[in-house]
Amino acid sequence: MHSPTASPTASAATSPAAVTEADLRRLVHTFYARVRQDPLLAPLFESHVDDWDAHLETLVDFWLWLVLKKEGFDGSPMPKHARLPGLGWAHFERWLELFHCTTGELQVPALKDTVDAMARRMASTLWQNYQKHNPASAWLRDMPAGLSSYKRSPVFTPANLPAAFKAAHSIKAGTWGLLRVHSGALVFTLDAQPPRTLLLDAGEQLVVEPQVPHHVTFVAEGAFQIDFHR
């Protein structure tokens, strides 16, 4: 995620000149290798990036422009991010978490001091713009009127989660599910084209519509349960 509309400057304590092109190139490649393995972010990126080699070069150009003021980037990521379906702040939080983890592991203090603050401002700007263009939530949180609960699943944890739940599956016609997360965190993925992901934390719930392919992935120790309605 990137945005040329915001031009954050480095902190006063660190000069961007201390950061090299090689540092930024290594950051981009290491960070996005991690993103592509993340259960929340990977479906989003993989469904919108056709050529990763070209995309990585664009991202390198963006960070070179942002940090070192090097010419070569002419993209328009702000409207592209606004058109992505089903984004939530949790996606940006996870992006930032992985970004900060990567800058820490690279052990280049000048790089970390310079780009971490930029990334935080970037995520905030992108999210504000996304909300402006997508005011309505695409996720159904409450069961439609007229349905009654008739069955409740066992409590599922990482230890007993059926393999079928980890792959694309759906609830039968006429039956709705109310997924409740009791503890931990769970990524719910709609297996559509493009896929959409949602991070559910403890205490949150989500309505699962009939015959809609989806799968779930634990991202932390936890537990969830499903109430079935018809």
LOKOL-789001 format. One line per field, with one value per atom (N, C-alpha, C, O): z, y, x; atom name. Coordinates in pm, whole numbers, plus 50000, padded with zeros to 5 digits. Atoms other than C-alpha are relative to their C-alpha. Layout:
! LOKOL-789001
zz	(Z,...)
yy	(Y,...)
xx	(X,...)
atom	(CA,...)
***
This chain:
! LOKOL-789001
zz	(50000,50000,50000,50076,50010,49906,49948,49884,50043,49837,49976,50069,50027,49662,50040,50033,49964,49781,50133,50160,49875,50123,49986,49943,50015,50128,50135,50165,49868,50479,49994,49903,49990,50578,50111,50201,49898,50786,50130,50132,49871,51155,50004,49931,49992,51256,50043,50010,49946,51426,49895,49915,50099,51109,49863,49822,50134,50767,49899,49906,50103,50466,49920,49863,50075,50307,50058,49991,49938,50554,49949,49971,50056,50380,49855,49780,50136,50058,49914,49965,50092,49751,50028,50019,49969,49844,50123,50127,49880,50187,49963,50009,50036,50031,49913,49927,50084,49770,50086,50065,49911,50040,50085,50108,49921,50252,49920,49969,50081,49970,49974,49992,50034,49869,50124,50117,49877,50227,50055,50095,49944,50338,49919,49976,50079,50045,49988,49958,49987,50068,50122,50121,49878,50417,49978,50022,50030,50298,49922,49947,50087,50040,50075,50022,49918,50320,50109,50183,49891,50550,49965,49858,50034,50571,49981,49910,50017,50597,49874,49801,50110,50333,49867,49761,50123,50084,49899,49782,50101,49922,49931,49812,50055,49873,49894,49785,50094,49705,49880,49766,50109,49504,49898,49781,50094,49351,49916,49820,50073,49229,49935,49858,50059,49133,49901,49941,50103,48804,49977,49944,50027,48771,50121,50134,49877,49102,49974,50045,50029,48948,49964,50014,50040,48785,50117,50134,49887,49095,50103,50159,49905,49318,49952,50031,50053,49087,50016,50044,49979,49106,50146,50175,49857,49485,50038,50118,49977,49488,49951,50021,50054,49265,50091,50111,49910,49502,50123,50159,49879,49810,49969,50051,50040,49624,49981,50019,50017,49528,50135,50158,49872,49878,50093,50158,49902,50077,49943,50007,50057,49841,49894,49837,50099,49611,49860,49781,50130,49314,49901,49933,50101,48996,49944,49948,50061,48826,50036,49970,49962,49008,49948,49972,50053,48832,50019,49940,49975,48980,50070,50110,49931,49133,50094,50067,49914,49421,50082,50120,49917,49614,49941,50011,50055,49374,49985,49994,50013,49323,50132,50132,49870,49695,50033,50096,49972,49715,49931,49975,50076,49461,50051,50004,49951,49653,50084,50167,49926,49791,50141,50162,49868,50158,50089,50180,49912,50314,50135,50143,49867,50687,50062,50011,49935,50924,50043,50050,49960,51035,49892,49925,50107,50693,50009,49991,49990,50739,50127,50125,49876,51098,49979,50024,50025,50983,49908,49928,50090,50699,50078,50056,49918,50951,50093,50111,49910,51192,49927,49979,50077,50922,49954,49949,50043,50800,50113,50093,49887,51145,50040,50080,49970,51204,49903,49942,50102,50878,50021,50016,49980,50942,50123,50127,49881,51285,49971,50017,50029,51151,49907,49913,50092,50881,50072,50019,49915,51159,49931,49934,50057,50971,50068,50021,49921,51229,49920,49940,50079,50981,49914,49897,50082,50759,50085,50048,49913,51044,50047,50043,49949,51186,49891,49919,50111,50843,49951,49938,50072,50695,50090,50044,49915,50998,50017,50007,49984,51055,49869,49869,50131,50682,49979,49931,50021,50675,50085,50040,49915,50969,49940,49936,50060,50802,49870,49839,50125,50473,50024,49956,49970,50623,50045,50005,49953,50799,49885,49878,50113,50480,49907,49862,50088,50269,50061,49991,49934,50527,50001,49975,50002,50555,49861,49847,50137,50177,49964,49896,50029,50159,50061,49997,49934,50411,49928,49920,50071,50216,49874,49839,50125,49898,50020,49928,49973,50065,50136,50231,49869,50343,50057,50179,49951,50365,50023,49941,49971,50526,49914,49894,50087,50300,50077,50020,49920,50586,50085,50148,49925,50745,50141,50157,49861,51125,50080,50181,49925,51236,49912,49793,50073,51135,49949,50024,50052,50905,50082,50139,49924,51068,49940,49820,50045,51050,50006,49980,49990,51101,50147,50235,49863,51409,50010,49918,49975,51556,50024,50097,49980,51537,50037,50075,49969,51593,50029,49972,49968,51743,49982,50023,50024,51640,50130,50228,49889,51881,50001,49906,49996,51993,49926,49960,50080,51736,50045,50074,49966,51821,49894,49809,50097,51620,50010,49912,49980,51768,49938,49895,50051,51648,49878,49837,50118,51348,49885,49845,50110,51069,49877,49847,50120,50757,49897,49823,50098,50550,50022,49927,49970,50728,49950,49931,50044,50611,49849,49796,50146,50244,49964,50049,50042,50041,50022,49976,49977,50155,50018,50022,49984,50201,50085,50103,49925,50414,49901,49799,50094,50251,49977,50057,50036,50083,50111,50168,49900,50324,50142,50232,49865,50621,50007,49919,49974,50761,50124,50214,49884,51004,50067,50000,49924,51279,50071,50171,49946,51350,50112,50092,49884,51697,50045,50069,49954,51798,50152,50201,49853,52169,50051,50151,49956,52196,49883,49783,50105,51987,49879,49892,50124,51625,49885,49881,50111,51306,49872,49872,50130,50940,49925,49906,50080,50745,49856,49828,50141,50368,49916,49919,50102,50106,49875,49819,50116,49821,49872,49797,50121,49550,49910,49941,50089,49262,49989,49921,49921,49393,50141,50188,49861,49742,50089,50059,49901,50038,50137,50167,49869,50388,50109,50087,49884,50730,50123,50145,49874,51061,50110,50133,49891,51347,50132,50148,49868,51704,50099,50069,49894,52029,50024,50035,49976,52086,49874,49881,50126,51717,49939,49971,50067,51501,49854,49815,50143,51132,49950,49986,50062,50937,49876,49792,50115,50688,49920,49967,50082,50405,49937,49922,50061,50244,49865,49787,50130,49953,49954,49834,50032,49969,50039,50158,49967,49946,50089,50066,49906,50230,50072,50064,49910,50463,50112,50104,49883,50797,50033,50004,49960,50932,50135,50150,49873,51292,49982,49918,50000,51329,50141,50162,49862,51705,50070,50023,49923,51963,50034,50075,49975,52005,49984,49976,50011,51973,49935,49957,50058,51771,49992,50006,50006,51735,49896,49868,50100,51476,50043,50075,49980,51538,49864,49785,50129,51245,50009,50104,50002,51152,49870,49768,50122,50905,50018,49926)
yy	(49883,50000,50123,50131,49884,50331,50117,50097,49883,50686,50118,50164,49886,50968,50131,50237,49877,51217,50053,50173,49957,51224,49992,49888,49998,51322,50016,50123,49990,51241,50027,49979,49976,51367,49916,49874,50080,51179,50076,50199,49935,51248,50088,50067,49905,51530,49933,49979,50065,51288,49920,49885,50088,51090,50065,50112,49944,51216,49892,49783,50100,51034,49962,49854,50030,51057,49880,49819,50114,50790,49868,49762,50118,50548,49985,50083,50022,50389,49934,49881,50068,50260,49850,49788,50142,49911,49967,49863,50020,49947,49993,49904,49994,50039,49882,49829,50116,49766,49874,49793,50116,49508,50003,49900,49985,49645,49955,49875,50032,49618,49850,49792,50142,49264,49913,49814,50079,49134,50016,49918,49972,49301,49932,49868,50056,49189,49848,49783,50146,48833,49956,49851,50030,48839,50023,49943,49971,48999,49885,49849,50106,48722,49869,49778,50118,48463,50025,49933,49965,48646,49963,49999,50046,48492,50113,50094,49889,48831,50079,50117,49912,49025,49928,49984,50070,48760,49988,50017,50011,48696,50132,50136,49867,49068,50037,50082,49965,49122,49905,49948,50097,48801,50012,49978,49988,48873,50127,50143,49874,49218,50023,50119,49984,49173,49886,49770,50101,48991,49969,49855,50015,49043,50053,50174,49957,49049,50064,50158,49938,49129,50147,50233,49861,49442,50081,50197,49928,49534,50036,50146,49972,49507,50113,50196,49889,49736,50133,50235,49878,49988,50044,50163,49969,49968,50053,50146,49947,50016,50144,50230,49865,50321,50097,50211,49915,50456,50039,50157,49970,50427,50082,50164,49917,50571,50145,50238,49866,50868,50063,50180,49946,50908,50035,50140,49982,50875,50078,50170,49941,50976,50106,50165,49900,51205,49967,50057,50044,51000,49991,49934,50003,51043,49859,49777,50130,50745,49941,49849,50051,50688,50092,50213,49919,50805,49931,49952,50071,50584,50086,50199,49932,50682,49901,49859,50106,50438,50040,49953,49961,50646,49953,49885,50050,50581,49848,49788,50146,50221,49934,49837,50057,50149,50025,49941,49968,50321,49905,49889,50091,50072,49855,49771,50137,49760,49963,50043,50035,49569,49948,49875,50062,49495,50031,49953,49965,49673,50048,50109,49947,49745,50051,50024,49949,49919,49886,49905,50114,49574,49964,49918,50027,49529,50095,50054,49903,49848,49978,49995,50031,49757,49884,49887,50116,49422,50036,49991,49953,49588,50074,50053,49927,49821,49907,49924,50094,49538,49925,49912,50072,49342,50093,50053,49903,49656,50030,50026,49968,49747,49879,49894,50122,49386,49986,49949,50012,49389,50103,50068,49898,49720,49970,50001,50038,49592,49887,49891,50115,49265,50035,49971,49962,49440,50065,50070,49945,49612,50111,50114,49878,49936,50116,50160,49899,50203,50122,50171,49882,50493,49971,50056,50040,50303,49995,50052,50015,50215,50136,50163,49869,50569,50084,50164,49919,50715,49949,50027,50049,50484,49957,49954,50042,50366,50110,50085,49889,50709,50029,50062,49981,50746,49898,49932,50106,50414,50023,50000,49973,50511,50109,50096,49893,50835,49955,49994,50052,50656,49916,49933,50086,50394,50083,50056,49915,50662,50077,50087,49924,50868,49911,49949,50093,50567,49957,49947,50044,50454,50111,50086,49888,50798,50017,50039,49988,50818,49885,49904,50116,50466,50016,49988,49980,50548,50106,50094,49894,50860,49945,49989,50054,50656,49872,49827,50124,50346,50011,49944,49976,50464,49883,49874,50111,50147,49874,49840,50124,49831,49887,49876,50110,49525,49871,49771,50122,49275,50004,50105,50009,49158,49949,49840,50035,49150,49947,49880,50044,49081,49915,49941,50093,48800,50069,50143,49941,48906,49960,49850,50027,48927,49880,49854,50111,48625,49864,49763,50127,48357,49959,50044,50052,48134,49902,49824,50093,47946,49860,49842,50137,47569,49905,49791,50089,47429,50083,50190,49932,47529,49902,49786,50086,47393,49980,50050,50005,47272,50126,50204,49891,47527,49954,49852,50037,47519,50079,50198,49942,47588,49956,49873,50049,47547,49850,49786,50143,47198,49911,49800,50088,47067,50054,50000,49943,47285,49900,49857,50098,47049,50052,50171,49961,47048,50065,50154,49944,47126,50149,50222,49859,47461,50087,50208,49926,47561,50015,50088,49991,47517,50055,50062,49941,47670,49902,49788,50080,47539,50098,50219,49911,47676,49933,49811,50049,47643,49967,50034,50046,47460,50105,50197,49907,47643,50008,49906,49979,47793,50013,50043,49993,47790,50114,50130,49890,48093,49968,49899,50021,48090,50132,50232,49885,48337,49957,49887,50038,48300,50096,50218,49918,48424,49961,49844,50025,48458,50021,50131,49993,48379,50053,50125,49956,48439,49995,49928,50002,48502,50082,50179,49928,48616,49902,49801,50089,48460,50082,50189,49937,48554,49923,49802,50056,48493,50044,50163,49970,48471,49958,49842,50033,48491,49956,50032,50055,48271,50040,49956,49943,48499,50046,50025,49940,48667,50150,50188,50038,48865,49957,49993,50037,48709,50124,50227,49893,48930,49940,49830,50050,48891,50096,50217,49921,49010,49940,49819,50044,48991,50015,50126,50000,48897,49978,49879,50012,48954,49947,49937,50052,48815,50097,50218,49920,48936,50044,50097,49958,49001,49883,49767,50102,48816,50037,50153,49980,48773,49904,49786,50085,48643,49933,49999,50078,48367,49961,49886,50022,48357,49860,49801,50133,48032,49995,50090,50031,47882,50102,50120,49906,48142,49936,49917,50066,47977,50088,50208,49927,48076,49901,49780,50083,47946,50088,50211,49926,48045,49957,49845,50025,48069,50066,50186,49939,48118,50073,50022,49927,48385,50013,50069,50006,48340,49891,49854,50097,48083,50061,50176,49945,48120,49897,49777,50090,47975,50074,50194,49942,48033,49893,49773,50088,47884,50056,50176,49956,47897,49959,49843,50027,47926,49996,50089,50016,47799,50042,50007,49945,47973,49963,49938,50021,47910,50057,50050)
xx	(50085,50000,50089,50186,49915,50142,49920,49816,50074,50032,50092,50158,49917,50214,49935,49998,50066,49955,50049,50040,49941,50116,50149,50201,49855,50482,50066,50120,49945,50600,50149,50217,49857,50943,50057,49985,49934,51194,50002,49987,49992,51224,50123,50220,49890,51452,50129,50238,49881,51687,50074,50191,49939,51756,49994,49888,49998,51861,49968,50025,50029,51707,50124,50130,49879,52053,50075,50158,49936,52161,49942,50000,50065,51925,50042,50044,49952,52050,49893,49794,50091,51874,49997,49891,49995,51990,49916,49850,50083,51824,49853,49781,50142,51491,49959,49849,50030,51507,49987,49896,50006,51577,49874,49812,50122,51292,49878,49798,50118,51039,49990,49883,50004,51133,49977,49904,50018,51154,49859,49796,50132,50833,49890,49802,50109,50618,50008,49908,49993,50750,49921,49856,50076,50602,49850,49768,50141,50277,49937,49822,50054,50232,49976,49913,50022,50236,49896,49862,50090,49993,49856,49808,50136,49643,49899,49801,50092,49472,50029,49936,49963,49665,50026,50001,49962,49778,49886,49908,50107,49435,49971,49942,50026,49388,50102,50066,49894,49724,50005,50018,49986,49732,49888,49907,50112,49391,50008,49933,49991,49499,50136,50152,49867,49865,50022,50029,49980,49917,50148,50183,49856,50293,50076,50095,49935,50477,50135,50172,49870,50817,49982,50054,50025,50677,49946,49982,50059,50477,50107,50106,49892,50783,50089,50134,49920,50977,49927,49989,50078,50693,50007,50019,49992,50701,50137,50148,49865,51077,50009,50062,49998,51036,49925,49968,50078,50772,50081,50086,49924,50993,50125,50167,49886,51292,49956,50027,50054,51075,49966,49997,50048,50932,50116,50113,49893,51255,50118,50170,49879,51535,49969,50061,50041,51333,50053,50080,49949,51450,49885,49780,50104,51248,49983,50074,50025,51086,49865,49817,50131,50757,49892,49896,50109,50441,49865,49773,50124,50169,49897,49925,50111,49833,49932,49819,50054,49777,49878,49800,50114,49521,49867,49792,50128,49227,49997,49890,49998,49341,49961,49885,50036,49317,49854,49789,50140,48978,49904,49791,50087,48840,50007,49930,49989,48947,49878,49836,50121,48646,50030,50127,49999,48592,50117,50146,49889,48889,49947,49841,50029,48884,50129,50238,49880,49119,50093,50214,49917,49238,50102,50211,49904,49401,50119,50234,49892,49599,50083,50205,49927,49688,50096,50210,49915,49820,50115,50228,49896,50012,50108,50228,49903,50175,50077,50197,49933,50250,50111,50222,49899,50432,50112,50228,49901,50608,50098,50220,49913,50742,50084,50199,49923,50845,50116,50227,49895,51040,50110,50228,49895,51219,50083,50202,49924,51316,50098,50213,49915,51455,50116,50221,49893,51661,50117,50228,49894,51860,50080,50203,49940,51925,49929,49824,50071,51837,49956,49844,50038,51839,49877,49790,50115,51596,49874,49772,50117,51360,49950,49830,50038,51363,49933,49844,50053,51286,49865,49771,50118,51023,49885,49771,50111,50822,49896,49776,50094,50670,49928,49809,50064,50606,49889,49781,50099,50423,49876,49764,50115,50202,49911,49788,50077,50097,49932,49820,50053,50048,49875,49774,50114,49815,49881,49768,50109,49611,49936,49813,50053,49575,49919,49811,50071,49475,49867,49766,50122,49220,49895,49777,50093,49063,49939,49819,50050,49034,49907,49806,50084,48890,49861,49760,50130,48618,49917,49794,50071,48529,49931,49821,50055,48470,49919,49851,50072,48323,49931,49972,50061,48090,49922,49906,50082,47881,50084,50169,49930,48011,49946,49825,50042,48005,49976,49932,50010,47999,49872,49841,50126,47673,50032,50088,49964,47704,49882,49902,50118,47345,49911,49895,50084,47114,49873,49809,50124,46825,49878,49873,50122,46483,49926,49932,50084,46255,50068,50003,49929,46522,50012,50023,49990,46543,50115,50139,49890,46838,49946,49849,50046,46802,50113,50088,49889,47150,50125,50143,49876,47486,50116,50108,49883,47826,50078,50055,49903,48094,50084,50081,49903,48350,50125,50185,49884,48629,50123,50114,49871,48994,50100,50066,49900,49315,50024,50062,49974,49343,49894,49926,50106,49006,49929,49826,50064,48923,50003,50111,50002,48809,50075,50074,49924,49025,49909,49953,50093,48716,49975,49947,50023,48679,50116,50099,49882,49030,50005,50089,50009,48937,49862,49774,50126,48656,49884,49889,50120,48318,49884,49906,50115,47966,49893,49892,50114,47655,49888,49873,50102,47363,49893,49876,50107,47078,49896,49857,50104,46826,50050,49972,49942,47062,50102,50186,49908,47246,50083,50037,49915,47535,50036,50059,49952,47624,50127,50123,49870,47994,50037,50042,49963,48095,50141,50169,49864,48460,50004,49980,49996,48498,50133,50138,49867,48873,50096,50070,49899,49182,49959,49884,50028,49161,49989,50059,50032,49029,49989,49929,50019,49057,49890,49900,50108,48736,50022,50034,49976,48787,49881,49840,50100,48513,50074,50153,49929,48634,49929,49879,50058,48500,50113,50230,49901,48679,49974,49878,49883,48850,49960,49852,50028,48868,49994,50055,50006,48781,50028,49982,49964,48918,49955,49946,50040,48804,50064,50056,49942,48989,49896,49846,50097,48755,50073,50144,49941,48870,49899,49780,50087,48730,49884,49904,50119,48374,49929,49818,50063,48301,49923,49948,50079,48051,49981,49997,50019,47977,49894,49893,50102,47679,50060,50121,49955,47765,49877,49792,50119,47515,50001,50108,50008,47391,50072,50069,49941,47585,50105,50125,49892,47863,50132,50157,49873,48209,50088,50102,49916,48439,50091,50072,49919,48710,50052,50046,49952,48860,50143,50186,49861,49215,50025,50004,49961,49324,50133,50225,49874,49592,50055,50162,49954,49620,49919,49812,50076,49514,49865,49856,50132,49142,49891,49918,50114,48795,49884,49865,50121,48479,49892,49919,50116,48134,49903,49904,50097,47857,49860,49835,50142,47484,49933,49948,50065,47278,49853,49782,50134,46953,49929,49994,50078,46672,49859,49777)
atom	(N,CA,C,O,N,CA,C,O,N,CA,C,O,N,CA,C,O,N,CA,C,O,N,CA,C,O,N,CA,C,O,N,CA,C,O,N,CA,C,O,N,CA,C,O,N,CA,C,O,N,CA,C,O,N,CA,C,O,N,CA,C,O,N,CA,C,O,N,CA,C,O,N,CA,C,O,N,CA,C,O,N,CA,C,O,N,CA,C,O,N,CA,C,O,N,CA,C,O,N,CA,C,O,N,CA,C,O,N,CA,C,O,N,CA,C,O,N,CA,C,O,N,CA,C,O,N,CA,C,O,N,CA,C,O,N,CA,C,O,N,CA,C,O,N,CA,C,O,N,CA,C,O,N,CA,C,O,N,CA,C,O,N,CA,C,O,N,CA,C,O,N,CA,C,O,N,CA,C,O,N,CA,C,O,N,CA,C,O,N,CA,C,O,N,CA,C,O,N,CA,C,O,N,CA,C,O,N,CA,C,O,N,CA,C,O,N,CA,C,O,N,CA,C,O,N,CA,C,O,N,CA,C,O,N,CA,C,O,N,CA,C,O,N,CA,C,O,N,CA,C,O,N,CA,C,O,N,CA,C,O,N,CA,C,O,N,CA,C,O,N,CA,C,O,N,CA,C,O,N,CA,C,O,N,CA,C,O,N,CA,C,O,N,CA,C,O,N,CA,C,O,N,CA,C,O,N,CA,C,O,N,CA,C,O,N,CA,C,O,N,CA,C,O,N,CA,C,O,N,CA,C,O,N,CA,C,O,N,CA,C,O,N,CA,C,O,N,CA,C,O,N,CA,C,O,N,CA,C,O,N,CA,C,O,N,CA,C,O,N,CA,C,O,N,CA,C,O,N,CA,C,O,N,CA,C,O,N,CA,C,O,N,CA,C,O,N,CA,C,O,N,CA,C,O,N,CA,C,O,N,CA,C,O,N,CA,C,O,N,CA,C,O,N,CA,C,O,N,CA,C,O,N,CA,C,O,N,CA,C,O,N,CA,C,O,N,CA,C,O,N,CA,C,O,N,CA,C,O,N,CA,C,O,N,CA,C,O,N,CA,C,O,N,CA,C,O,N,CA,C,O,N,CA,C,O,N,CA,C,O,N,CA,C,O,N,CA,C,O,N,CA,C,O,N,CA,C,O,N,CA,C,O,N,CA,C,O,N,CA,C,O,N,CA,C,O,N,CA,C,O,N,CA,C,O,N,CA,C,O,N,CA,C,O,N,CA,C,O,N,CA,C,O,N,CA,C,O,N,CA,C,O,N,CA,C,O,N,CA,C,O,N,CA,C,O,N,CA,C,O,N,CA,C,O,N,CA,C,O,N,CA,C,O,N,CA,C,O,N,CA,C,O,N,CA,C,O,N,CA,C,O,N,CA,C,O,N,CA,C,O,N,CA,C,O,N,CA,C,O,N,CA,C,O,N,CA,C,O,N,CA,C,O,N,CA,C,O,N,CA,C,O,N,CA,C,O,N,CA,C,O,N,CA,C,O,N,CA,C,O,N,CA,C,O,N,CA,C,O,N,CA,C,O,N,CA,C,O,N,CA,C,O,N,CA,C,O,N,CA,C,O,N,CA,C,O,N,CA,C,O,N,CA,C,O,N,CA,C,O,N,CA,C,O,N,CA,C,O,N,CA,C,O,N,CA,C,O,N,CA,C,O,N,CA,C,O,N,CA,C,O,N,CA,C,O,N,CA,C,O,N,CA,C,O,N,CA,C,O,N,CA,C,O,N,CA,C,O,N,CA,C,O,N,CA,C,O,N,CA,C,O,N,CA,C,O,N,CA,C,O,N,CA,C,O,N,CA,C,O,N,CA,C,O,N,CA,C,O,N,CA,C,O,N,CA,C,O,N,CA,C,O,N,CA,C,O,N,CA,C,O,N,CA,C,O,N,CA,C,O,N,CA,C,O,N,CA,C,O,N,CA,C,O,N,CA,C,O,N,CA,C,O,N,CA,C,O,N,CA,C,O,N,CA,C,O,N,CA,C,O,N,CA,C,O,N,CA,C,O,N,CA,C,O,N,CA,C,O,N,CA,C,O,N,CA,C,O,N,CA,C,O,N,CA,C,O,N,CA,C,O,N,CA,C,O,N,CA,C,O,N,CA,C,O,N,CA,C,O,N,CA,C,O,N,CA,C,O,N,CA,C,O,N,CA,C,O,N,CA,C,O,N,CA,C,O,N,CA,C,O,N,CA,C,O,N,CA,C,O,N,CA,C,O,N,CA,C,O,N,CA,C,O,N,CA,C,O,N,CA,C,O,N,CA,C,O,N,CA,C,O,N,CA,C,O,N,CA,C,O,N,CA,C,O)
***
